Amino acid sequence: TTLDMIDTLLSFTTQLFQYKWIKDSTNYKTYLTELENQKKLYIEKDEDKLIDSIDNFLELIEEHHKPELLTEEGYKYLRYYGTYIKENVENEF
């Protein structure tokens, strides 16, 4: 389910930070906050705000796609998994 996917991305985001694929702790905390918000909005069935939150998350990933902030592997994982979640939400609601 989409909720499981968000939970998986939350868990993997922590692992990416531990692997140093996410290099900045402030950005890491921001990603977690965005994902927790997505989880809340999904549970509340607020599709419009959920899509906005996912878009914000994906924009952050694009902004942080710099070697000093996010490795190429970290970028790809967050970007593509986040996009997959968005597509799933759009198909589900």
Secondary structure, 3 states (H helix, E strand, C coil): CHHHHHHHHHHHHHHHHHCCCECCHHHHHHHHHHHHHHHHHHHCCCHHHHHHHHHHHHHHHHHCCCCCCECHHHHHHHHHHHHHHHHHHHHHC
